[in-house]
């Protein structure tokens, strides 16, 4: 018996659009451009399974 869950991995598939992630992507890009040793170079992504953390990366 297969149970439905909110987490359905789709390996290799990417969504067409990332909605509502502009601020996160902007901060991530600033971190990549920051000088070595800057606190902005560290990021932690937290969220429930299936919320899009891996897709965002």
N, CA and C atoms as an extended XYZ file, in Angstrom:
171
Properties=species:S:1:pos:R:3:atomname:S:1:resname:S:1:resid:I:1 pbc="F F F"
N         0.837       -1.176        0.000 N   UNK     1
C         0.000        0.000        0.000 CA  UNK     1
C         0.889        1.249        0.000 C   UNK     1
N         0.708        2.138       -0.972 N   UNK     2
C         1.488        3.365       -1.086 CA  UNK     2
C         0.731        4.493       -0.408 C   UNK     2
N         1.442        5.207        0.451 N   UNK     3
C         0.831        6.310        1.185 CA  UNK     3
C         1.178        7.640        0.537 C   UNK     3
N         0.221        8.535        0.409 N   UNK     4
C         0.490        9.872       -0.103 CA  UNK     4
C         1.150       10.708        0.981 C   UNK     4
N         2.201       11.421        0.606 N   UNK     5
C         2.863       12.326        1.539 CA  UNK     5
C         3.059       13.662        0.841 C   UNK     5
N         3.412       14.687        1.616 N   UNK     6
C         3.680       16.002        1.018 CA  UNK     6
C         5.021       16.010        0.311 C   UNK     6
N         5.861       14.993        0.605 N   UNK     7
C         7.185       14.940       -0.007 CA  UNK     7
C         7.190       13.907       -1.117 C   UNK     7
N         7.260       14.379       -2.329 N   UNK     8
C         7.353       13.503       -3.492 CA  UNK     8
C         8.572       13.913       -4.296 C   UNK     8
N         9.721       13.273       -4.067 N   UNK     9
C        10.917       13.689       -4.784 CA  UNK     9
C        10.770       13.484       -6.288 C   UNK     9
N        11.232       14.455       -7.034 N   UNK    10
C        11.214       14.378       -8.492 CA  UNK    10
C        12.650       14.596       -8.964 C   UNK    10
N        13.463       13.586       -8.823 N   UNK    11
C        14.887       13.693       -9.110 CA  UNK    11
C        15.118       14.123      -10.550 C   UNK    11
N        15.905       15.199      -10.713 N   UNK    12
C        16.230       15.676      -12.042 CA  UNK    12
C        15.239       16.668      -12.606 C   UNK    12
N        14.080       16.797      -12.004 N   UNK    13
C        13.076       17.751      -12.485 CA  UNK    13
C        13.224       19.063      -11.738 C   UNK    13
N        13.142       20.154      -12.478 N   UNK    14
C        13.225       21.484      -11.868 CA  UNK    14
C        11.942       22.238      -12.168 C   UNK    14
N        11.483       23.044      -11.219 N   UNK    15
C        10.294       23.852      -11.505 CA  UNK    15
C        10.623       24.932      -12.529 C   UNK    15
N         9.625       25.354      -13.266 N   UNK    16
C         9.819       26.395      -14.286 CA  UNK    16
C        10.077       27.756      -13.653 C   UNK    16
N         9.485       28.008      -12.497 N   UNK    17
C         9.590       29.315      -11.839 CA  UNK    17
C         9.845       29.127      -10.353 C   UNK    17
N        10.610       30.061       -9.769 N   UNK    18
C        10.784       30.128       -8.320 CA  UNK    18
C        10.046       31.367       -7.844 C   UNK    18
N         8.855       31.193       -7.342 N   UNK    19
C         8.035       32.325       -6.916 CA  UNK    19
C         8.320       32.698       -5.476 C   UNK    19
N         8.423       33.986       -5.213 N   UNK    20
C         8.596       34.470       -3.849 CA  UNK    20
C         9.975       34.239       -3.268 C   UNK    20
N        10.978       34.022       -4.085 N   UNK    21
C        12.334       33.755       -3.592 CA  UNK    21
C        13.315       34.855       -3.959 C   UNK    21
N        12.824       35.991       -4.439 N   UNK    22
C        13.707       37.057       -4.906 CA  UNK    22
C        14.656       37.539       -3.810 C   UNK    22
N        14.137       37.770       -2.612 N   UNK    23
C        14.972       38.285       -1.513 CA  UNK    23
C        16.028       37.256       -1.109 C   UNK    23
N        15.643       35.991       -1.049 N   UNK    24
C        16.592       34.945       -0.666 CA  UNK    24
C        17.690       34.824       -1.720 C   UNK    24
N        17.314       34.841       -2.990 N   UNK    25
C        18.304       34.744       -4.067 CA  UNK    25
C        19.224       35.965       -4.096 C   UNK    25
N        18.675       37.141       -3.817 N   UNK    26
C        19.476       38.369       -3.787 CA  UNK    26
C        20.507       38.290       -2.655 C   UNK    26
N        20.070       37.854       -1.467 N   UNK    27
C        20.989       37.739       -0.331 CA  UNK    27
C        22.068       36.690       -0.596 C   UNK    27
N        21.678       35.589       -1.221 N   UNK    28
C        22.634       34.531       -1.551 CA  UNK    28
C        23.689       35.051       -2.530 C   UNK    28
N        23.251       35.802       -3.538 N   UNK    29
C        24.181       36.365       -4.518 CA  UNK    29
C        25.125       37.373       -3.867 C   UNK    29
N        24.616       38.191       -2.965 N   UNK    30
C        25.482       39.138       -2.237 CA  UNK    30
C        26.539       38.390       -1.440 C   UNK    30
N        26.139       37.280       -0.828 N   UNK    31
C        27.089       36.475       -0.071 CA  UNK    31
C        28.193       35.925       -0.942 C   UNK    31
N        27.842       35.492       -2.147 N   UNK    32
C        28.860       34.967       -3.063 CA  UNK    32
C        29.835       36.054       -3.507 C   UNK    32
N        29.362       37.288       -3.586 N   UNK    33
C        30.200       38.399       -4.027 CA  UNK    33
C        30.984       39.041       -2.884 C   UNK    33
N        30.656       38.693       -1.649 N   UNK    34
C        31.322       39.286       -0.485 CA  UNK    34
C        32.762       38.785       -0.375 C   UNK    34
N        33.562       39.527        0.351 N   UNK    35
C        34.961       39.157        0.518 CA  UNK    35
C        35.079       37.934        1.436 C   UNK    35
N        36.145       37.163        1.294 N   UNK    36
C        36.363       36.009        2.171 CA  UNK    36
C        36.372       36.432        3.636 C   UNK    36
N        35.758       35.645        4.472 N   UNK    37
C        35.674       35.946        5.897 CA  UNK    37
C        34.438       36.739        6.280 C   UNK    37
N        33.701       37.224        5.298 N   UNK    38
C        32.493       37.997        5.568 CA  UNK    38
C        31.385       37.084        6.089 C   UNK    38
N        30.597       37.580        7.037 N   UNK    39
C        29.481       36.799        7.563 CA  UNK    39
C        28.415       36.545        6.505 C   UNK    39
N        28.360       37.379        5.501 N   UNK    40
C        27.362       37.220        4.443 CA  UNK    40
C        27.623       35.995        3.580 C   UNK    40
N        28.803       35.396        3.699 N   UNK    41
C        29.131       34.212        2.885 CA  UNK    41
C        28.533       32.941        3.440 C   UNK    41
N        27.974       32.984        4.634 N   UNK    42
C        27.361       31.797        5.244 CA  UNK    42
C        25.845       31.901        5.136 C   UNK    42
N        25.225       30.818        4.712 N   UNK    43
C        23.768       30.769        4.599 CA  UNK    43
C        23.265       29.455        5.167 C   UNK    43
N        22.122       29.504        5.813 N   UNK    44
C        21.467       28.314        6.325 CA  UNK    44
C        20.053       28.303        5.768 C   UNK    44
N        19.690       27.226        5.110 N   UNK    45
C        18.340       27.079        4.579 CA  UNK    45
C        17.584       26.084        5.446 C   UNK    45
N        16.500       26.532        6.029 N   UNK    46
C        15.680       25.683        6.886 CA  UNK    46
C        14.270       25.621        6.324 C   UNK    46
N        13.633       24.492        6.479 N   UNK    47
C        12.250       24.361        6.038 CA  UNK    47
C        11.801       22.914        6.091 C   UNK    47
N        10.506       22.737        5.980 N   UNK    48
C         9.939       21.396        5.992 CA  UNK    48
C        10.332       20.639        4.732 C   UNK    48
N        10.220       19.338        4.809 N   UNK    49
C        10.479       18.515        3.629 CA  UNK    49
C         9.548       18.944        2.504 C   UNK    49
N        10.124       19.063        1.316 N   UNK    50
C         9.319       19.419        0.164 CA  UNK    50
C         9.057       20.895       -0.014 C   UNK    50
N         9.706       21.728        0.812 N   UNK    51
C         9.458       23.177        0.719 CA  UNK    51
C        10.310       23.868       -0.333 C   UNK    51
N        11.271       23.152       -0.952 N   UNK    52
C        12.044       23.731       -2.054 CA  UNK    52
C        13.465       24.125       -1.723 C   UNK    52
N        14.021       23.625       -0.631 N   UNK    53
C        15.397       23.988       -0.246 CA  UNK    53
C        16.399       23.538       -1.312 C   UNK    53
N        16.307       22.311       -1.739 N   UNK    54
C        17.245       21.784       -2.723 CA  UNK    54
C        17.078       22.476       -4.052 C   UNK    54
N        15.859       22.716       -4.455 N   UNK    55
C        15.603       23.425       -5.721 CA  UNK    55
C        16.217       24.815       -5.662 C   UNK    55
N        16.100       25.481       -4.528 N   UNK    56
C        16.661       26.811       -4.371 CA  UNK    56
C        18.169       26.797       -4.535 C   UNK    56
N        18.815       25.779       -3.971 N   UNK    57
C        20.271       25.670       -4.117 CA  UNK    57
C        20.646       25.413       -5.551 C   UNK    57
